[in-house]
Amino acid sequence: MAFLCPTQFASNQPNDARNVVFQRFLRSQTRSPLLALLALFCLLLVSGCQWTSSGQNAAGTRLYEQGQYSAALQQFQKVISTNPQNPDGYYNLAATTHRLGTLRREPDLIEQAESLYNQCLDHDPNHVECHRGLAVLLVDSGRPDRAFALLKNWASRNPINAEPRIELARLYEEHGEPQTALKYLEDAVQQNANNSRAWLALANLREKSGDITQALQNYQRALALNAGSPQVTERVAALSRQLNGNMEANAFNGGTQIATPLQYNTTRY
């Protein structure tokens, strides 16, 4: 259940409602002081709801990471009560309910988690973590065909978005189809050459297949796009050492290349 990491908070998302209210506030200043005050009040109200739900999401995430799932549920339920339009609140609530349902082996909780994932997608049709969580739930409950359909439909609705293709690649790899996964990842980097997750996933898959040279280049591209990733830095260093070792061994043995055993990594993308 490594996908359960509810750390995407509402405060990190663009706030269209707040922007609309702010624009109304600016226009109203030239027409009516009363309208200006009303617009300002609405702006503060929307902003306050966003800050409150962000704090509740953060508090719930800390509790989740500590294994206090019931307490985390209470925090995420507060998010929905404070801001019923917050997709991250629905995702966090779904992920925690999913976790509890799996631990307790309670089908009712799994069914509830599925409903919450779908509510999250109703509010944000491109929520990456939610698509991943729902896909895992569908696979775990014996419906892999539904999981593939979910992600393929997402990809078809977003032909230039790399994220659905990254998630499809993950699903195909987990089902023993690395070549299909590779095609989706190559498509993902073509659609968005600046997506570090796509390059990281491609590097990871190529490393597992033994294509170390290409994997290193892909890791380096991912690192250039996301320089603060220690895991990617470690993989670049490890593969560089491995390739240098192979070259030295090849030279020492008169041109007869000796392959260094692969050291698979657990880098997540």
C-alpha positions as CSV (number, residue, x, y, z in Angstrom):
1,M,0.0,0.0,0.0
2,A,2.9,2.4,-0.7
3,F,0.6,4.6,-2.7
4,L,-1.2,5.8,0.4
5,C,0.6,9.1,1.0
6,P,-2.0,11.9,1.4
7,T,0.3,14.9,1.3
8,Q,-1.2,16.9,-1.5
9,F,-3.0,19.8,0.3
10,A,-5.6,22.2,-1.0
11,S,-3.4,25.2,-0.3
12,N,-1.1,24.0,-3.0
13,Q,-3.7,24.1,-5.7
14,P,-4.8,27.1,-7.8
15,N,-7.8,28.8,-6.2
16,D,-10.1,29.9,-9.0
17,A,-12.9,30.9,-6.6
18,R,-10.6,33.2,-4.7
19,N,-9.4,34.8,-7.9
20,V,-12.9,35.4,-9.1
21,V,-13.9,37.0,-5.9
22,F,-10.8,39.2,-5.9
23,Q,-11.5,40.5,-9.4
24,R,-15.1,41.3,-8.3
25,F,-13.7,43.2,-5.4
26,L,-11.4,45.3,-7.6
27,R,-14.3,46.2,-10.0
28,S,-16.7,47.0,-7.2
29,Q,-14.4,49.6,-5.7
30,T,-15.3,51.9,-8.6
31,R,-19.0,51.4,-8.2
32,S,-20.1,51.0,-4.6
33,P,-18.3,51.0,-1.2
34,L,-21.0,48.5,0.0
35,L,-20.3,46.1,-2.8
36,A,-16.6,46.5,-2.2
37,L,-17.0,45.5,1.4
38,L,-19.2,42.6,0.5
39,A,-16.7,41.3,-2.1
40,L,-13.8,41.7,0.4
41,F,-15.8,39.7,3.0
42,C,-16.4,36.9,0.5
43,L,-12.7,36.9,-0.4
44,L,-11.7,36.6,3.2
45,L,-14.3,33.9,3.8
46,V,-13.1,31.8,0.8
47,S,-9.4,32.3,1.8
48,G,-10.2,31.4,5.4
49,C,-11.9,28.1,4.3
50,Q,-8.9,27.2,2.2
51,W,-6.4,27.9,5.0
52,T,-8.5,25.9,7.5
53,S,-8.9,22.9,5.2
54,S,-5.2,23.0,4.4
55,G,-4.3,22.9,8.1
56,Q,-6.7,20.1,8.7
57,N,-5.3,18.1,5.8
58,A,-1.8,18.6,7.2
59,A,-2.9,17.5,10.7
60,G,-4.6,14.5,9.3
61,T,-1.6,13.5,7.3
62,R,0.7,13.7,10.3
63,L,-1.7,11.4,12.2
64,Y,-1.9,9.0,9.2
65,E,1.9,8.8,9.1
66,Q,1.9,8.0,12.8
67,G,-0.5,5.1,12.2
68,Q,-3.4,6.9,14.0
69,Y,-5.9,6.2,11.3
70,S,-9.1,6.8,13.2
71,A,-7.8,10.2,14.4
72,A,-6.7,11.0,10.8
73,L,-10.2,10.1,9.5
74,Q,-11.7,12.7,11.9
75,Q,-9.4,15.4,10.6
76,F,-10.1,14.6,7.0
77,Q,-13.9,14.6,7.7
78,K,-13.4,18.1,9.0
79,V,-11.8,19.1,5.7
80,I,-15.0,18.0,3.9
81,S,-17.2,19.8,6.4
82,T,-15.2,23.0,6.1
83,N,-14.8,22.9,2.3
84,P,-17.1,20.3,0.5
85,Q,-15.4,21.2,-2.8
86,N,-11.9,20.2,-1.6
87,P,-10.7,17.2,-3.7
88,D,-7.7,16.5,-1.5
89,G,-9.9,16.1,1.5
90,Y,-11.9,13.4,-0.3
91,Y,-8.7,11.8,-1.5
92,N,-7.2,11.8,2.0
93,L,-10.4,10.4,3.5
94,A,-10.6,7.7,0.8
95,A,-6.9,6.7,1.2
96,T,-7.3,6.4,5.0
97,T,-10.6,4.5,4.7
98,H,-8.9,2.2,2.1
99,R,-6.1,1.6,4.5
100,L,-8.4,0.7,7.4
101,G,-10.5,-1.5,5.2
102,T,-7.5,-3.4,4.1
103,L,-6.1,-3.8,7.6
104,R,-9.4,-4.9,9.1
105,R,-10.6,-6.8,6.0
106,E,-13.9,-5.0,6.0
107,P,-15.6,-4.9,2.6
108,D,-17.9,-2.1,3.7
109,L,-14.9,0.2,4.3
110,I,-13.4,-0.7,0.9
111,E,-16.8,0.1,-0.7
112,Q,-16.9,3.4,1.2
113,A,-13.3,4.2,0.1
114,E,-14.2,3.6,-3.6
115,S,-17.1,6.0,-3.3
116,L,-14.8,8.6,-1.8
117,Y,-12.2,8.2,-4.5
118,N,-15.0,8.8,-7.1
119,Q,-16.1,11.9,-5.2
120,C,-12.6,13.2,-5.3
121,L,-12.5,12.7,-9.1
122,D,-15.8,14.5,-9.4
123,H,-14.2,17.6,-8.0
124,D,-10.8,17.1,-9.7
125,P,-10.9,14.8,-12.8
126,N,-7.1,14.9,-13.1
127,H,-6.2,14.1,-9.5
128,V,-3.2,11.9,-9.9
129,E,-3.0,10.3,-6.5
130,C,-6.8,9.6,-6.5
131,H,-6.6,7.8,-9.9
132,R,-3.7,5.7,-8.5
133,G,-5.5,4.9,-5.3
134,L,-8.7,3.9,-7.0
135,A,-6.8,1.8,-9.5
136,V,-5.1,-0.1,-6.7
137,L,-8.4,-0.6,-4.9
138,L,-9.9,-2.0,-8.1
139,V,-7.0,-4.4,-8.6
140,D,-7.0,-5.5,-5.0
141,S,-10.7,-6.2,-5.1
142,G,-10.4,-8.4,-8.2
143,R,-11.3,-5.9,-10.9
144,P,-8.1,-5.2,-12.8
145,D,-10.0,-4.7,-16.0
146,R,-11.8,-1.8,-14.3
147,A,-8.5,-0.3,-13.2
148,F,-7.1,-0.4,-16.8
149,A,-10.3,1.1,-18.1
150,L,-10.2,3.9,-15.5
151,L,-6.6,4.9,-16.5
152,K,-7.2,4.5,-20.2
153,N,-10.2,6.7,-20.1
154,W,-8.3,9.3,-18.2
155,A,-5.5,9.2,-20.8
156,S,-8.0,9.5,-23.7
157,R,-9.5,12.6,-22.1
158,N,-6.1,14.1,-21.7
159,P,-4.0,13.3,-24.8
160,I,-1.2,15.7,-24.0
161,N,-1.0,14.9,-20.2
162,A,1.9,12.7,-19.2
163,E,0.4,11.7,-15.8
164,P,-2.2,9.1,-17.0
165,R,0.5,7.4,-19.1
166,I,2.8,7.2,-16.1
167,E,0.1,5.5,-14.1
168,L,-0.8,3.2,-16.9
169,A,2.9,2.2,-17.2
170,R,3.0,1.4,-13.5
171,L,-0.1,-0.8,-13.8
172,Y,1.2,-2.6,-16.8
173,E,4.6,-3.2,-15.2
174,E,2.9,-4.6,-12.1
175,H,1.0,-7.0,-14.3
176,G,4.1,-8.3,-16.0
177,E,4.0,-6.3,-19.2
178,P,7.1,-4.2,-19.1
179,Q,7.2,-3.6,-22.9
180,T,3.8,-2.1,-22.9
181,A,4.8,0.0,-19.9
182,L,7.8,1.2,-21.8
183,K,5.7,2.3,-24.7
184,Y,3.5,4.4,-22.4
185,L,6.5,6.0,-20.7
186,E,8.1,6.8,-24.0
187,D,4.9,8.4,-25.1
188,A,4.7,10.3,-21.8
189,V,8.1,12.0,-22.2
190,Q,7.2,12.9,-25.8
191,Q,4.0,14.5,-24.6
192,N,5.9,16.4,-21.8
193,A,9.6,16.4,-21.9
194,N,9.7,18.4,-18.7
195,N,7.9,15.9,-16.5
196,S,10.5,14.6,-14.0
197,R,8.2,11.7,-12.9
198,A,8.0,10.4,-16.5
199,W,11.8,10.4,-16.9
200,L,12.3,8.8,-13.5
201,A,9.8,6.0,-14.3
202,L,11.5,5.5,-17.7
203,A,14.9,5.3,-16.0
204,N,13.6,2.9,-13.4
205,L,12.1,0.5,-16.0
206,R,15.2,0.6,-18.2
207,E,17.5,-0.1,-15.3
208,K,15.4,-3.2,-14.4
209,S,15.7,-4.3,-18.0
210,G,19.5,-4.0,-17.9
211,D,19.7,-1.0,-20.2
212,I,22.1,0.8,-17.8
213,T,23.5,3.4,-20.2
214,Q,20.0,4.6,-21.2
215,A,18.8,4.4,-17.7
216,L,21.6,6.6,-16.5
217,Q,20.7,9.2,-19.1
218,N,17.1,9.2,-18.1
219,Y,18.0,9.5,-14.4
220,Q,20.2,12.5,-15.3
221,R,17.3,14.1,-17.1
222,A,15.0,13.5,-14.2
223,L,17.6,15.0,-11.8
224,A,18.0,18.1,-14.0
225,L,14.3,18.7,-13.7
226,N,14.2,17.9,-10.0
227,A,17.5,18.7,-8.5
228,G,16.4,18.2,-4.9
229,S,15.8,14.4,-5.2
230,P,18.3,12.5,-3.1
231,Q,17.0,9.1,-4.4
232,V,17.6,10.1,-8.0
233,T,21.1,11.5,-7.1
234,E,21.9,8.2,-5.5
235,R,20.9,6.3,-8.6
236,V,22.9,8.5,-10.9
237,A,26.0,8.0,-8.7
238,A,25.4,4.2,-8.5
239,L,24.9,3.7,-12.2
240,S,27.9,5.9,-13.0
241,R,30.1,3.7,-10.8
242,Q,28.7,0.6,-12.3
243,L,29.4,1.8,-15.9
244,N,32.8,2.9,-15.0
245,G,33.5,-0.4,-13.4
246,N,32.4,-2.2,-16.5
247,M,34.7,-0.1,-18.7
248,E,37.7,-0.7,-16.4
249,A,37.0,-4.4,-16.3
250,N,36.6,-4.5,-20.1
251,A,39.9,-2.7,-20.6
252,F,41.7,-5.0,-18.0
253,N,40.5,-8.1,-19.8
254,G,41.7,-7.0,-23.2
255,G,38.3,-5.9,-24.6
256,T,36.3,-8.9,-23.3
257,Q,33.4,-7.2,-21.6
258,I,32.3,-8.5,-18.2
259,A,28.9,-7.4,-17.0
260,T,28.5,-6.2,-13.5
261,P,25.5,-7.8,-11.7
262,L,22.5,-5.5,-11.6
263,Q,21.7,-3.8,-8.3
264,Y,18.0,-3.1,-8.5
265,N,16.7,-0.1,-6.8
266,T,13.4,0.7,-5.0
267,T,13.1,4.3,-6.3
268,R,9.4,5.3,-6.5
269,Y,7.9,7.4,-9.2
